Amino acid sequence: MLNEELLNEALSVPGVRVFFRRKVLSIDFHNRIMTVNNGETGQDDKVAFHLCVGVDGSYSVVRRQLM
């Protein structure tokens, strides 16, 4: 229930986009571009961002890219 409430709260904020079935491949923090693999199509996409929050677990791609 906590996950559902957090997701609903995030989606209520204008400008917030949430993606599922995506895997972060790399992050360019200087240009604010994230490369993600679309798990549905198998295609790699570039996604622009203003804020990146790394909550992707103990093997965090976000943390590794920051280092």
WOPELIN-V548224 format. One record per pair of residues at least 24 apart in sequence whose ideal C-beta (glycine too) atoms are under 10 Angstrom apart, sorted by the first residue. I is the first residue (numbers start at 1). J is the second residue. D is the distance in whole Angstrom. If there is no record, write none. Layout:
# WOPELIN-V548224
i->I j->J d->D
i->I j->J d->D
This chain:
# WOPELIN-V548224
i->6 j->55 d->10
i->10 j->53 d->10
i->15 j->50 d->8
i->15 j->51 d->10
i->16 j->51 d->9
i->17 j->47 d->8
i->17 j->49 d->9
i->19 j->45 d->9
i->19 j->47 d->8
i->22 j->47 d->8
i->23 j->56 d->9
i->23 j->61 d->8
i->24 j->52 d->9
i->24 j->54 d->9
i->24 j->56 d->7
i->24 j->60 d->9
i->24 j->61 d->4
i->24 j->62 d->7
i->24 j->64 d->10
i->24 j->65 d->8
i->25 j->61 d->7
i->25 j->65 d->10
i->26 j->61 d->8
i->26 j->64 d->10
i->26 j->65 d->6
i->27 j->52 d->6
i->27 j->54 d->9
i->27 j->61 d->7
i->27 j->62 d->6
i->27 j->64 d->9
i->27 j->65 d->4
i->27 j->66 d->8
i->28 j->65 d->8
i->29 j->62 d->10
i->29 j->65 d->7
i->29 j->66 d->7
i->34 j->61 d->10
i->34 j->62 d->9
i->34 j->65 d->9
i->36 j->61 d->10
